[in-house]
């Protein structure tokens, strides 16, 4: 099993995911737009519990590190992200399954998450390549990856059969370790001028026992 740890920034904490987080994740993910380009759909609390269980099993199997995105000021769950397919022999990993609640979009949160994950991957885990894949239709995601300095490598054609039967093409991006210093500075520069609009007006409640201090590391 991979060892996970909290990654803390100015605005968010990336907390190791566990089943306790399923109710809060479900509440944060009620916007159907979140799942538009995802290869799985989460429509009910049971769907979310299964989705979280699969993520936890990926960590137990030594392949994935799933995180809950916690907004520090409000202690509210605002999304999720994941390190996947960790390959320590070839020192590669993928970042994916990233989504944000509507009120967390167009803020500094996604940028800070990327900075925390990439720092962990390159500087602590010793990776030499970090990959991203996105639906070929998701132009907003592609532009966002290009803005942080990820390099487009190509397209995996008919890579996934989507829940509605659509044959998804996946666009592949990556960042190499020699590119990381420039990407890191770019992310830091962006954060220095980007103000989050998420404040204490957020109403999403933290699930009992899942977020509060003292229970962050408990197993399901």
Secondary structure, DSSP 8 states (H G I E B T S, - for coil): ------EE-SSEEEEE--GGGHHHHHHHT--GGGGTT-SS---SHHHHHHHHHHHHHHHHTTS-EEEEEEETTTTEEEEEEEEEEEETTTTEEEEEEEEE-GGGTTSSHHHHHHHHHHHIIIIIS--SEEEEEEETT-HHHHHHHHHTT-EEEEEEEEEEE-TTS-EEEEEEEEEEHHHHHHHHHHHHHHHHH------TT------TTTSSTT-TT---
